[in-house]
């Protein structure tokens, strides 16, 4: 009886710690979304922060329920989020570069000029083909 | 109401503040990609709220909603990016 009670308390404590750390990461990501000066920096902040925060919250959920079906669903959500969040961020940032969303004026773009020129030129070529 | 429930309610309150801050960025975002990224974070916050609510009530059925929502969040963000890419051509 006492052993059972102790294991329940242990599960609750570990789950609370995981959830609080995850919520702290989500809050940091949201403050980054609100305060950072540039679209690309904001994209980096929210992708890293929200993916890690969501993973920690769902890990706390799986630890608390301690059941194989629940654990399978939690692992499915975590793996899906870890696969799709970087893909969505990459697609969105690339589209923003093609749409000429401005960079922050303190960003060091010296190594990046050829890529920017190539992206803008490909867009110009598409425009010329469309004009024909 | 023990310490565990208080912790979960504090976590849900913090995520609600996150939702409000994300909505502010959604309203003042200067460009369309800012709004799409705010939508992405919005969906992640709602998935977190549903997970904590599942743990608070102890009913394991609500987690299916989080699975579907993670699918649709990715689909929405990708389709908005595709729409932007088609618009410049």
Backbone of each chain as ProteinMPNN parsed JSONL, in Angstrom:
{"seq_chain_A": "XXXXXXXXXXXXXXXXXXXXXXXXXXXXXXXXXXXXXXXXXXXXXXXXXXXXXXXXXXXXXXXXXXXXXXXXXXXXXXXXXXXXXXXXXXXXXXXXXXXXXXXXXXXXXXXXXXXXXXXXXXXXXXXXXXXX", "coords_chain_A": {"N_chain_A": [[0.827, -1.204, 0.0], [1.817, 1.276, 0.945], [4.001, 1.395, -0.718], [2.779, 1.561, -3.236], [1.509, 4.076, -3.057], [3.718, 5.749, -2.831], [4.892, 5.44, -5.381], [2.952, 6.617, -6.969], [3.027, 9.288, -6.118], [5.605, 9.88, -6.915], [5.399, 9.68, -9.702], [3.622, 11.821, -10.176], [5.219, 13.978, -9.343], [7.476, 13.912, -11.074], [6.179, 14.28, -13.505], [5.056, 16.839, -13.126], [7.368, 18.411, -13.001], [8.436, 18.061, -15.585], [6.351, 19.207, -17.088], [6.326, 21.838, -16.187], [8.858, 22.768, -16.998], [8.566, 22.501, -19.771], [6.461, 24.324, -20.259], [7.754, 26.659, -19.54], [9.628, 26.818, -21.611], [7.866, 27.209, -23.769], [6.837, 29.721, -23.084], [9.137, 31.298, -23.264], [9.625, 31.055, -26.005], [7.366, 32.367, -26.99], [7.702, 34.968, -26.015], [9.991, 35.566, -27.43], [8.915, 35.543, -30.02], [7.399, 37.826, -29.851], [9.22, 39.896, -29.323], [11.547, 39.927, -30.897], [13.504, 41.387, -33.617], [13.141, 40.758, -36.339], [11.869, 38.885, -39.13], [13.135, 36.403, -39.711], [14.718, 35.815, -37.478], [12.737, 35.613, -35.555], [11.395, 33.377, -36.551], [13.309, 31.34, -36.166], [13.467, 31.386, -33.345], [10.832, 30.623, -32.516], [10.537, 28.114, -33.681], [12.52, 26.404, -32.545], [11.99, 26.744, -29.762], [9.211, 26.119, -29.419], [9.034, 23.507, -30.356], [10.69, 22.01, -28.589], [9.449, 22.644, -26.143], [6.842, 21.6, -26.474], [7.481, 18.888, -26.78], [8.485, 18.322, -24.21], [6.211, 18.798, -22.582], [4.441, 16.824, -23.543], [5.917, 14.555, -22.929], [5.81, 14.612, -20.158], [3.074, 14.127, -19.861], [2.879, 11.467, -20.871], [4.439, 10.139, -18.959], [2.864, 10.494, -16.694], [0.419, 9.094, -17.252], [1.27, 6.455, -17.841], [0.742, 4.149, -19.436], [0.548, 1.734, -22.06], [-0.94, 2.307, -24.484], [-1.43, 5.054, -24.309], [1.205, 5.938, -24.241], [2.018, 5.242, -26.787], [0.478, 6.977, -28.382], [1.487, 9.431, -27.492], [4.184, 9.252, -28.262], [3.767, 9.155, -30.991], [2.741, 11.767, -31.516], [4.954, 13.322, -30.685], [7.045, 12.461, -32.39], [5.969, 13.131, -34.864], [5.758, 15.926, -34.639], [8.471, 16.606, -34.301], [9.437, 15.854, -36.769], [7.977, 17.454, -38.604], [8.034, 20.207, -37.881], [10.638, 21.503, -38.382], [10.629, 21.235, -41.179], [8.418, 22.766, -41.993], [9.261, 25.285, -41.066], [11.526, 25.699, -42.64], [10.449, 25.745, -45.261], [8.805, 27.98, -45.063], [10.631, 30.055, -44.457], [12.205, 30.049, -46.745], [10.338, 30.754, -48.668], [9.858, 33.302, -47.727], [12.324, 34.537, -48.234], [12.256, 34.487, -51.016], [10.129, 36.189, -51.385], [11.22, 38.593, -50.728], [11.244, 39.572, -48.074], [12.343, 41.904, -45.692], [15.667, 41.887, -44.172], [17.07, 42.176, -40.81], [18.858, 45.178, -39.979], [21.319, 44.756, -38.775], [22.117, 42.242, -39.456], [24.579, 39.978, -40.603], [25.329, 39.726, -43.822], [27.29, 38.934, -45.609], [28.316, 36.423, -46.439], [26.132, 35.496, -47.697], [25.311, 36.614, -49.959], [25.465, 35.547, -52.584], [23.584, 33.514, -52.591], [21.235, 34.981, -52.145], [21.214, 36.539, -54.454], [20.916, 34.565, -56.379], [18.373, 33.494, -55.763], [16.736, 35.75, -56.169], [17.27, 36.222, -58.835], [16.263, 33.951, -60.067], [13.609, 34.317, -59.646], [13.26, 36.624, -61.164], [13.745, 35.606, -63.698], [11.585, 33.914, -63.993], [9.597, 35.826, -64.075], [10.253, 37.074, -66.476], [9.806, 34.998, -68.279], [7.138, 34.774, -67.955], [6.277, 37.153, -68.991], [6.662, 36.886, -71.667]], "CA_chain_A": [[0.0, 0.0, 0.0], [2.691, 2.438, 1.037], [4.831, 1.387, -1.908], [1.936, 2.04, -4.32], [1.308, 5.512, -2.862], [4.968, 6.438, -3.135], [5.126, 5.468, -6.821], [2.021, 7.597, -7.534], [3.565, 10.615, -5.821], [6.801, 10.056, -7.739], [4.939, 9.979, -11.063], [3.083, 13.189, -10.211], [6.293, 14.968, -9.209], [8.286, 13.961, -12.304], [5.341, 14.849, -14.548], [4.941, 18.28, -12.895], [8.625, 19.073, -13.362], [8.523, 18.077, -17.05], [5.374, 20.141, -17.654], [6.711, 23.226, -15.908], [9.981, 23.137, -17.874], [8.028, 22.679, -21.123], [5.7, 25.576, -20.331], [8.723, 27.755, -19.531], [10.172, 26.945, -22.965], [6.836, 27.823, -24.62], [6.745, 31.147, -22.748], [10.318, 31.959, -23.83], [9.423, 31.136, -27.456], [6.361, 33.376, -27.304], [8.309, 36.289, -25.806], [10.864, 35.774, -28.579], [8.081, 35.915, -31.173], [6.874, 39.181, -29.705], [10.212, 40.931, -29.091], [12.693, 39.93, -31.803], [13.303, 42.469, -34.575], [13.211, 40.371, -37.743], [11.074, 37.674, -39.356], [13.932, 35.167, -39.716], [15.113, 35.538, -36.088], [11.525, 35.144, -34.878], [11.125, 32.008, -37.018], [14.252, 30.462, -35.474], [13.109, 31.296, -31.924], [9.613, 29.875, -32.22], [10.642, 26.708, -34.072], [13.261, 25.658, -31.521], [11.349, 26.773, -28.446], [7.922, 25.436, -29.311], [9.211, 22.062, -30.529], [11.209, 21.435, -27.345], [8.45, 22.782, -25.081], [5.762, 20.631, -26.705], [8.012, 17.566, -26.483], [8.577, 18.116, -22.761], [4.858, 18.692, -22.019], [3.861, 15.517, -23.88], [6.642, 13.528, -22.174], [5.216, 14.599, -18.819], [1.772, 13.458, -19.973], [3.1, 10.034, -20.996], [4.925, 9.614, -17.674], [1.777, 10.481, -15.72], [-0.582, 8.056, -17.497], [1.984, 5.203, -17.638], [-0.055, 3.109, -20.076], [1.151, 1.572, -23.391], [-1.682, 2.984, -25.561], [-1.153, 6.485, -24.161], [2.6, 6.177, -24.606], [2.108, 5.155, -28.251], [-0.051, 8.22, -28.949], [2.411, 10.522, -27.175], [5.362, 9.114, -29.12], [3.345, 9.534, -32.346], [2.685, 13.235, -31.629], [6.295, 13.915, -30.558], [7.84, 12.201, -33.599], [5.41, 13.907, -35.968], [6.149, 17.331, -34.47], [9.913, 16.761, -34.531], [9.705, 15.755, -38.202], [7.348, 18.447, -39.479], [8.273, 21.606, -37.54], [11.738, 22.072, -39.161], [10.274, 21.309, -42.605], [7.539, 23.925, -42.183], [10.042, 26.506, -40.879], [12.404, 25.87, -43.805], [9.641, 26.153, -46.414], [8.302, 29.336, -44.844], [11.737, 31.007, -44.559], [12.609, 30.128, -48.148], [9.332, 31.566, -49.349], [10.042, 34.7, -47.317], [13.466, 35.067, -48.985], [11.82, 34.753, -52.391], [9.211, 37.327, -51.383], [12.006, 39.774, -50.365], [11.004, 40.095, -46.721], [13.633, 42.526, -45.361], [16.444, 41.413, -43.033], [17.431, 43.181, -39.816], [20.0, 45.897, -40.542], [22.582, 44.309, -38.187], [22.43, 40.886, -39.895], [25.775, 39.91, -41.433], [24.872, 39.041, -45.035], [28.365, 38.879, -46.598], [28.425, 35.079, -47.005], [24.804, 35.083, -48.107], [24.909, 37.422, -51.106], [25.278, 34.766, -53.809], [22.297, 32.813, -52.483], [20.145, 35.946, -52.341], [21.187, 36.919, -55.862], [20.371, 33.448, -57.161], [16.924, 33.407, -55.542], [16.031, 36.86, -56.815], [17.385, 36.096, -60.278], [15.345, 32.918, -60.555], [12.277, 34.929, -59.677], [13.198, 37.537, -62.304], [13.633, 34.791, -64.907], [10.196, 33.464, -64.076], [8.799, 36.976, -64.516], [10.47, 37.299, -67.913], [9.107, 33.954, -69.036], [5.713, 35.04, -67.891], [5.979, 38.325, -69.808], [6.717, 36.545, -73.096]], "C_chain_A": [[0.86, 1.252, 0.0], [3.567, 2.557, -0.203], [4.066, 1.968, -3.099], [1.766, 3.56, -4.261], [2.565, 6.295, -3.233], [5.208, 6.523, -4.635], [4.19, 6.486, -7.483], [2.54, 9.022, -7.33], [4.787, 10.909, -6.689], [6.421, 10.39, -9.175], [4.432, 11.41, -11.17], [4.204, 14.218, -10.182], [7.101, 15.085, -10.495], [7.479, 14.613, -13.428], [5.202, 16.356, -14.376], [6.207, 19.012, -13.318], [8.761, 19.163, -14.882], [7.583, 19.144, -17.623], [5.789, 21.579, -17.376], [7.889, 23.663, -16.772], [9.488, 23.359, -19.303], [7.27, 23.973, -21.279], [6.639, 26.775, -20.306], [9.337, 27.939, -20.912], [9.158, 27.595, -23.91], [6.741, 29.319, -24.364], [7.935, 31.899, -23.328], [10.164, 32.104, -25.339], [8.432, 32.225, -27.806], [6.901, 34.78, -27.093], [9.273, 36.605, -26.939], [10.085, 36.168, -29.81], [7.635, 37.363, -31.067], [7.975, 40.223, -29.736], [11.316, 40.998, -30.137], [12.437, 40.835, -33.005], [12.994, 42.034, -36.004], [12.407, 39.092, -37.935], [11.897, 36.409, -39.193], [14.369, 34.799, -38.299], [13.919, 35.025, -35.304], [11.21, 33.708, -35.252], [12.029, 31.019, -36.3], [13.827, 30.269, -34.016], [11.895, 30.417, -31.722], [9.74, 28.422, -32.642], [11.367, 25.897, -32.997], [12.478, 25.584, -30.225], [10.072, 25.973, -28.39], [8.078, 23.937, -29.51], [9.69, 21.409, -29.236], [10.17, 21.519, -26.228], [7.324, 21.783, -25.221], [6.229, 19.218, -26.402], [8.072, 17.307, -24.993], [7.201, 17.98, -22.127], [4.268, 17.311, -22.3], [4.593, 14.387, -23.183], [6.122, 13.45, -20.748], [3.869, 13.904, -18.8], [1.93, 11.943, -20.039], [3.591, 9.413, -19.701], [3.777, 9.514, -16.679], [0.799, 9.34, -15.974], [-0.004, 6.656, -17.38], [1.215, 4.005, -18.195], [0.458, 2.947, -21.512], [0.411, 2.297, -24.506], [-1.422, 4.493, -25.526], [0.259, 6.816, -24.617], [2.772, 6.132, -26.118], [1.614, 6.445, -28.894], [0.905, 9.381, -28.713], [3.651, 10.463, -28.061], [5.009, 9.485, -30.561], [3.326, 11.049, -32.494], [4.082, 13.827, -31.597], [7.097, 13.695, -31.836], [7.297, 12.999, -34.771], [5.812, 15.372, -35.86], [7.631, 17.525, -34.774], [10.252, 16.607, -36.004], [9.184, 16.966, -38.965], [7.674, 19.89, -39.132], [9.489, 22.192, -38.28], [11.406, 22.196, -40.645], [9.409, 22.542, -42.869], [8.323, 25.223, -42.05], [10.936, 26.765, -42.087], [11.614, 26.367, -45.016], [9.204, 27.61, -46.266], [9.42, 30.362, -44.978], [12.198, 31.157, -45.99], [11.622, 30.953, -48.952], [9.476, 33.035, -48.982], [11.232, 35.32, -48.028], [13.059, 35.382, -50.416], [10.875, 35.933, -52.464], [9.885, 38.624, -50.979], [11.515, 40.398, -49.064], [12.319, 40.653, -46.205], [14.306, 41.882, -44.146], [16.619, 42.551, -42.033], [18.697, 43.875, -40.284], [21.318, 45.516, -39.886], [22.93, 42.883, -38.589], [23.632, 40.909, -40.813], [25.459, 39.072, -42.661], [26.003, 38.803, -46.028], [28.505, 37.499, -47.223], [27.155, 34.657, -47.718], [24.389, 35.729, -49.417], [24.627, 36.595, -52.352], [23.944, 34.03, -53.782], [21.14, 33.763, -52.734], [20.035, 36.339, -53.8], [20.561, 35.827, -56.717], [18.85, 33.358, -56.999], [16.192, 34.518, -56.261], [16.109, 36.762, -58.332], [16.421, 35.046, -60.823], [13.919, 33.476, -60.622], [12.136, 35.878, -60.877], [13.032, 36.761, -63.612], [12.202, 34.299, -65.091], [9.305, 34.601, -64.565], [8.968, 37.22, -66.011], [9.752, 36.246, -68.76], [7.601, 34.195, -69.048], [5.338, 36.204, -68.807], [5.968, 37.987, -71.287], [5.353, 36.118, -73.625]], "O_chain_A": [[0.677, 2.16, -0.811], [3.844, 3.656, -0.682], [4.608, 2.756, -3.873], [1.865, 4.244, -5.279], [2.496, 7.353, -3.859], [5.674, 7.551, -5.127], [4.579, 7.146, -8.447], [2.498, 9.85, -8.24], [4.984, 12.037, -7.141], [7.025, 11.262, -9.799], [4.758, 12.127, -12.116], [4.155, 15.214, -10.905], [7.387, 16.188, -10.962], [8.015, 15.4, -14.208], [5.225, 17.089, -15.365], [6.145, 20.088, -13.912], [9.149, 20.203, -15.413], [7.96, 19.893, -18.525], [5.625, 22.447, -18.233], [7.924, 24.803, -17.234], [9.931, 24.29, -19.976], [7.399, 24.656, -22.295], [6.377, 27.787, -20.956], [9.55, 29.069, -21.351], [9.522, 28.421, -24.747], [6.584, 30.104, -25.3], [7.777, 33.012, -23.83], [10.522, 33.137, -25.904], [8.612, 32.937, -28.794], [6.612, 35.685, -27.876], [9.379, 37.754, -27.369], [10.525, 37.028, -30.573], [7.508, 38.052, -32.079], [7.71, 41.355, -30.139], [11.968, 42.035, -30.261], [11.283, 41.038, -33.384], [12.614, 42.875, -36.818], [12.276, 38.298, -37.003], [11.424, 35.438, -38.603], [14.393, 33.621, -37.943], [14.052, 34.115, -34.485], [10.81, 32.909, -34.405], [11.565, 29.963, -35.868], [13.821, 29.149, -33.506], [11.905, 29.549, -30.849], [9.114, 27.558, -32.028], [10.895, 24.837, -32.586], [12.313, 24.508, -29.65], [9.847, 25.228, -27.436], [7.34, 23.16, -28.904], [9.161, 20.374, -28.828], [10.022, 20.577, -25.449], [6.888, 21.184, -24.238], [5.478, 18.426, -25.834], [7.752, 16.208, -24.541], [7.014, 17.151, -21.236], [3.669, 16.695, -21.419], [3.986, 13.363, -22.869], [6.002, 12.361, -20.186], [3.545, 13.183, -17.856], [1.214, 11.211, -19.356], [3.212, 8.29, -19.369], [3.712, 8.561, -15.902], [0.379, 8.674, -15.028], [-0.677, 5.752, -16.885], [1.056, 2.985, -17.524], [0.782, 3.955, -22.14], [1.052, 2.853, -25.398], [-1.222, 5.128, -26.562], [0.494, 7.824, -25.283], [3.569, 6.885, -26.677], [2.232, 6.957, -29.827], [1.118, 10.212, -29.596], [4.119, 11.49, -28.553], [5.832, 10.056, -31.276], [3.833, 11.575, -33.484], [4.389, 14.729, -32.376], [7.755, 14.615, -32.323], [8.07, 13.496, -35.59], [6.167, 15.996, -36.86], [8.009, 18.495, -35.43], [11.25, 17.164, -36.461], [9.855, 17.463, -39.869], [7.6, 20.745, -40.015], [9.382, 23.313, -38.778], [11.842, 23.141, -41.302], [9.629, 23.271, -43.836], [8.099, 26.163, -42.813], [11.092, 27.91, -42.514], [12.043, 27.288, -45.711], [9.231, 28.376, -47.229], [9.203, 31.431, -45.548], [12.547, 32.257, -46.419], [12.01, 31.748, -49.808], [9.247, 33.914, -49.813], [11.185, 36.494, -48.394], [13.456, 36.407, -50.972], [10.814, 36.614, -53.488], [9.222, 39.658, -50.888], [11.386, 41.618, -48.968], [13.333, 39.958, -46.263], [13.643, 41.401, -43.227], [16.363, 43.716, -42.338], [19.538, 43.244, -40.923], [22.369, 45.914, -40.389], [23.935, 42.349, -38.121], [23.716, 41.754, -41.705], [25.333, 37.852, -42.566], [25.729, 38.497, -47.188], [28.783, 37.398, -48.418], [27.103, 33.568, -48.288], [23.306, 35.47, -49.942], [23.686, 36.878, -53.093], [23.257, 33.926, -54.798], [20.185, 33.425, -53.433], [18.935, 36.465, -54.34], [19.792, 36.096, -57.639], [18.128, 33.17, -57.978], [15.159, 34.285, -56.889], [15.18, 37.149, -59.041], [15.838, 35.217, -61.893], [13.143, 33.154, -61.522], [11.087, 35.949, -61.518], [12.298, 37.174, -64.51], [11.679, 34.272, -66.206], [8.385, 34.39, -65.355], [8.013, 37.524, -66.726], [9.175, 36.549, -69.804], [6.899, 33.87, -70.006], [4.228, 36.249, -69.338], [5.351, 38.694, -72.083], [5.221, 35.798, -74.806]]}, "seq_chain_B": "XXXXXXXXXXXXXXXXXXXXXXXXXXXXXXXXXXXXXXXXXXXXXXXXXXXXXXXXXXXXXXXXXXXXXXXXXXXXXXXXXXXXXXXXX", "coords_chain_B": {"N_chain_B": [[-8.08, 19.874, -3.591], [-4.943, 19.34, -4.563], [-1.322, 19.758, -4.596], [-0.486, 19.034, -7.117], [-2.662, 19.519, -8.887], [-2.766, 22.292, -8.629], [-0.316, 23.002, -9.762], [-0.771, 22.177, -12.424], [-2.855, 23.886, -13.119], [-1.595, 26.358, -12.955], [0.187, 26.004, -15.073], [-1.591, 25.877, -17.25], [-2.613, 28.472, -17.128], [-0.306, 29.974, -17.713], [0.14, 29.125, -20.341], [-2.12, 30.22, -21.488], [-1.557, 32.951, -21.284], [0.548, 32.956, -23.093], [-0.917, 32.452, -25.418], [-2.324, 34.858, -25.674], [-0.201, 36.678, -26.103], [0.79, 35.7, -28.517], [-1.411, 36.229, -30.125], [-1.296, 38.994, -30.145], [1.045, 39.397, -31.663], [0.08, 38.283, -34.012], [-1.804, 40.181, -34.706], [-0.319, 42.598, -35.057], [1.64, 41.889, -36.844], [3.939, 42.651, -39.399], [4.11, 41.545, -41.979], [2.822, 38.93, -44.178], [4.142, 36.317, -43.807], [4.95, 36.585, -41.094], [2.494, 36.416, -39.799], [1.791, 33.816, -40.482], [3.722, 32.323, -39.123], [3.062, 33.021, -36.535], [0.59, 31.78, -36.379], [1.428, 29.138, -36.468], [2.751, 28.872, -33.999], [0.561, 29.319, -32.399], [-1.036, 27.03, -32.826], [0.688, 25.137, -31.699], [0.663, 25.975, -29.022], [-2.024, 25.476, -28.389], [-2.105, 22.709, -28.613], [-0.46, 22.056, -26.446], [-2.087, 23.028, -24.348], [-4.292, 21.297, -24.561], [-3.052, 18.88, -23.948], [-2.322, 19.291, -21.261], [-4.834, 19.625, -20.15], [-5.925, 17.112, -20.583], [-4.38, 15.683, -18.771], [-5.248, 16.873, -16.435], [-7.968, 16.237, -16.168], [-7.877, 13.491, -16.376], [-9.033, 11.958, -18.314], [-8.509, 9.945, -21.005], [-9.278, 10.301, -23.609], [-9.07, 12.752, -24.822], [-6.623, 13.143, -26.007], [-6.544, 12.341, -28.612], [-7.57, 14.457, -30.038], [-5.4, 16.198, -29.931], [-3.569, 14.853, -31.558], [-4.818, 15.018, -34.106], [-4.868, 17.77, -34.341], [-2.15, 18.457, -34.453], [-1.507, 17.365, -36.919], [-3.144, 18.974, -38.62], [-2.172, 21.514, -38.141], [0.406, 21.479, -39.28], [-0.359, 21.006, -41.954], [-1.792, 23.366, -42.51], [0.157, 25.403, -42.252], [1.989, 24.636, -44.258], [0.366, 24.824, -46.535], [-0.246, 27.521, -46.588], [2.318, 28.556, -47.078], [2.729, 27.503, -49.62], [0.773, 28.856, -51.013], [1.784, 31.468, -50.838], [4.107, 31.101, -52.337], [3.062, 30.534, -54.835], [1.936, 32.975, -55.365], [3.87, 34.866, -56.009], [4.672, 34.098, -58.488]], "CA_chain_B": [[-7.112, 20.374, -4.595], [-3.574, 19.148, -4.061], [-0.281, 20.566, -5.236], [-0.383, 18.657, -8.526], [-3.675, 20.268, -9.637], [-2.364, 23.704, -8.652], [0.746, 23.125, -10.764], [-1.334, 22.083, -13.775], [-3.648, 25.09, -13.414], [-0.617, 27.42, -13.244], [0.719, 25.764, -16.419], [-2.611, 26.276, -18.231], [-2.668, 29.936, -17.131], [0.854, 30.499, -18.444], [-0.063, 28.912, -21.78], [-3.123, 31.187, -21.958], [-0.837, 34.216, -21.511], [1.272, 32.762, -24.358], [-1.877, 32.606, -26.52], [-2.617, 36.284, -25.837], [0.958, 37.336, -26.71], [0.822, 35.282, -29.926], [-2.464, 36.949, -30.838], [-0.811, 40.364, -30.383], [1.931, 39.366, -32.836], [-0.77, 38.014, -35.181], [-2.49, 41.412, -35.099], [0.57, 43.678, -35.511], [2.697, 41.384, -37.703], [3.97, 43.535, -40.568], [3.972, 40.837, -43.259], [2.045, 37.684, -44.101], [4.868, 35.223, -43.143], [4.875, 36.742, -39.638], [1.206, 35.906, -39.322], [1.765, 32.358, -40.605], [4.516, 31.744, -38.033], [2.272, 33.185, -35.307], [-0.424, 30.715, -36.414], [2.126, 27.903, -36.136], [2.937, 28.846, -32.54], [-0.792, 29.234, -31.834], [-1.428, 25.619, -32.833], [1.519, 24.423, -30.715], [0.154, 26.31, -27.689], [-3.301, 24.8, -28.154], [-1.792, 21.297, -28.363], [-0.001, 21.975, -25.062], [-3.228, 23.201, -23.44], [-5.095, 20.069, -24.595], [-2.318, 17.837, -23.22], [-2.417, 19.519, -19.81], [-6.232, 19.387, -19.77], [-6.067, 15.655, -20.491], [-3.788, 15.233, -17.519], [-6.011, 17.418, -15.301], [-9.215, 15.509, -16.002], [-7.645, 12.057, -16.316], [-9.762, 11.283, -19.386], [-7.482, 9.758, -22.023], [-9.812, 10.427, -24.964], [-8.814, 14.067, -25.416], [-5.319, 13.225, -26.663], [-6.762, 12.173, -30.054], [-7.73, 15.805, -30.594], [-4.068, 16.782, -30.1], [-2.951, 14.228, -32.741], [-5.416, 15.607, -35.312], [-4.502, 19.189, -34.422], [-0.769, 18.576, -34.916], [-1.565, 17.134, -38.371], [-3.737, 20.076, -39.365], [-1.301, 22.679, -38.041], [1.435, 21.348, -40.319], [-0.984, 21.183, -43.267], [-2.141, 24.77, -42.7], [1.351, 26.211, -42.471], [2.553, 24.299, -45.567], [-0.483, 25.309, -47.63], [-0.066, 28.974, -46.67], [3.595, 28.811, -47.741], [2.544, 27.191, -51.038], [-0.009, 29.965, -51.566], [2.701, 32.598, -51.012], [5.034, 30.804, -53.422], [2.364, 30.666, -56.105], [1.488, 34.338, -55.606], [4.903, 35.695, -56.626], [4.97, 33.669, -59.849]], "C_chain_B": [[-5.698, 20.282, -4.035], [-2.579, 19.963, -4.876], [-0.182, 20.288, -6.729], [-1.392, 19.427, -9.383], [-3.316, 21.746, -9.725], [-1.274, 23.935, -9.689], [0.18, 23.102, -12.173], [-2.139, 23.323, -14.121], [-2.726, 26.271, -13.689], [-0.063, 27.262, -14.657], [-0.297, 26.186, -17.474], [-2.729, 27.794, -18.284], [-1.513, 30.547, -17.889], [0.686, 30.299, -19.943], [-1.138, 29.846, -22.327], [-2.5, 32.559, -22.184], [-0.044, 34.131, -22.813], [0.329, 32.949, -25.543], [-2.181, 34.084, -26.761], [-1.454, 37.0, -26.526], [1.074, 36.971, -28.191], [-0.247, 36.005, -30.736], [-2.065, 38.397, -31.084], [0.117, 40.391, -31.591], [1.131, 39.092, -34.111], [-1.448, 39.298, -35.645], [-1.52, 42.43, -35.667], [1.619, 43.207, -36.495], [2.764, 42.128, -39.018], [3.698, 42.804, -41.88], [3.16, 39.565, -43.055], [2.832, 36.512, -43.505], [4.928, 35.352, -41.626], [3.587, 36.16, -39.1], [1.15, 34.389, -39.42], [2.569, 31.719, -39.479], [3.798, 31.904, -36.696], [1.184, 32.12, -35.223], [0.177, 29.375, -36.022], [2.299, 27.78, -34.618], [1.611, 28.738, -31.812], [-1.234, 27.778, -31.733], [-0.616, 24.827, -31.809], [1.037, 24.711, -29.299], [-1.142, 25.578, -27.39], [-3.082, 23.309, -27.913], [-1.297, 21.12, -26.928], [-1.139, 22.101, -24.077], [-4.072, 21.935, -23.408], [-4.394, 18.95, -23.837], [-2.457, 18.028, -21.715], [-3.85, 19.299, -19.322], [-6.524, 17.895, -19.671], [-5.528, 15.132, -19.169], [-4.604, 15.705, -16.322], [-7.293, 16.641, -15.07], [-9.005, 14.006, -15.878], [-8.394, 11.27, -17.366], [-8.838, 11.174, -20.6], [-7.998, 9.955, -23.439], [-9.413, 11.728, -25.637], [-7.518, 14.12, -26.208], [-5.447, 12.992, -28.166], [-6.937, 13.52, -30.741], [-6.369, 16.436, -30.848], [-3.362, 16.179, -31.308], [-3.471, 14.885, -34.013], [-4.973, 17.063, -35.474], [-3.056, 19.363, -34.877], [-0.688, 18.326, -36.415], [-2.037, 18.373, -39.108], [-2.923, 21.349, -39.251], [-0.212, 22.65, -39.098], [0.841, 21.589, -41.7], [-1.302, 22.646, -43.529], [-0.929, 25.621, -43.0], [1.957, 25.932, -43.843], [1.688, 24.869, -46.69], [-0.425, 26.826, -47.729], [1.242, 29.325, -47.38], [3.483, 28.541, -49.238], [1.769, 28.304, -51.733], [0.863, 31.185, -51.801], [3.624, 32.357, -52.193], [4.358, 30.915, -54.778], [2.051, 32.125, -56.417], [2.558, 35.177, -56.274], [5.173, 35.274, -58.054], [3.964, 34.275, -60.817]], "O_chain_B": [[-5.311, 21.046, -3.151], [-2.961, 20.756, -5.737], [0.158, 21.173, -7.514], [-1.054, 19.927, -10.456], [-3.528, 22.383, -10.757], [-1.295, 24.932, -10.41], [0.584, 23.896, -13.023], [-2.124, 23.777, -15.265], [-3.022, 27.099, -14.551], [0.138, 28.251, -15.362], [0.074, 26.783, -18.485], [-2.925, 28.357, -19.361], [-1.691, 31.519, -18.624], [1.036, 31.175, -20.734], [-1.086, 30.23, -23.496], [-2.847, 33.256, -23.138], [0.034, 35.109, -23.557], [0.713, 33.532, -26.557], [-2.286, 34.519, -27.907], [-1.667, 37.823, -27.416], [1.411, 37.816, -29.021], [-0.023, 36.355, -31.895], [-2.439, 38.978, -32.102], [0.014, 41.274, -32.442], [1.467, 39.612, -35.175], [-1.649, 39.491, -36.844], [-1.84, 43.08, -36.662], [2.425, 44.015, -36.955], [1.748, 42.238, -39.705], [3.115, 43.381, -42.798], [2.851, 39.174, -41.929], [2.244, 35.748, -42.74], [4.955, 34.338, -40.929], [3.583, 35.489, -38.068], [0.55, 33.731, -38.571], [2.162, 30.693, -38.933], [3.901, 31.041, -35.824], [0.885, 31.613, -34.142], [-0.46, 28.572, -35.339], [2.03, 26.732, -34.032], [1.532, 28.142, -30.738], [-1.741, 27.341, -30.7], [-1.153, 23.952, -31.13], [1.0, 23.81, -28.462], [-1.348, 25.11, -26.27], [-3.785, 22.703, -27.105], [-1.664, 20.152, -26.261], [-1.179, 21.381, -23.079], [-4.527, 21.531, -22.338], [-5.047, 18.156, -23.16], [-2.679, 17.069, -20.976], [-4.056, 18.837, -18.2], [-7.27, 17.457, -18.796], [-6.125, 14.265, -18.532], [-4.654, 15.02, -15.3], [-7.679, 16.403, -13.925], [-9.861, 13.309, -15.333], [-8.399, 10.04, -17.327], [-8.429, 12.19, -21.162], [-7.234, 9.795, -24.391], [-9.409, 11.821, -26.864], [-7.322, 15.039, -27.003], [-4.566, 13.394, -28.927], [-6.511, 13.707, -31.881], [-6.181, 17.127, -31.849], [-2.639, 16.881, -32.016], [-2.695, 15.264, -34.89], [-4.733, 17.531, -36.586], [-2.751, 20.306, -35.607], [0.089, 18.975, -37.115], [-1.428, 18.788, -40.094], [-2.963, 22.188, -40.151], [0.067, 23.663, -39.74], [1.437, 22.28, -42.526], [-1.109, 23.128, -44.645], [-0.965, 26.467, -43.894], [2.392, 26.858, -44.528], [2.219, 25.347, -47.693], [-0.538, 27.376, -48.824], [1.291, 30.26, -48.179], [4.073, 29.262, -50.043], [2.054, 28.657, -52.877], [0.726, 31.867, -52.817], [3.905, 33.274, -52.965], [4.978, 31.331, -55.757], [1.914, 32.493, -57.584], [2.238, 36.1, -57.023], [5.839, 36.007, -58.785], [4.043, 34.034, -62.022]]}, "name": "protein", "num_of_chains": 2, "seq": "XXXXXXXXXXXXXXXXXXXXXXXXXXXXXXXXXXXXXXXXXXXXXXXXXXXXXXXXXXXXXXXXXXXXXXXXXXXXXXXXXXXXXXXXXXXXXXXXXXXXXXXXXXXXXXXXXXXXXXXXXXXXXXXXXXXXXXXXXXXXXXXXXXXXXXXXXXXXXXXXXXXXXXXXXXXXXXXXXXXXXXXXXXXXXXXXXXXXXXXXXXXXXXXXXXXXXXXXXXXXX"}
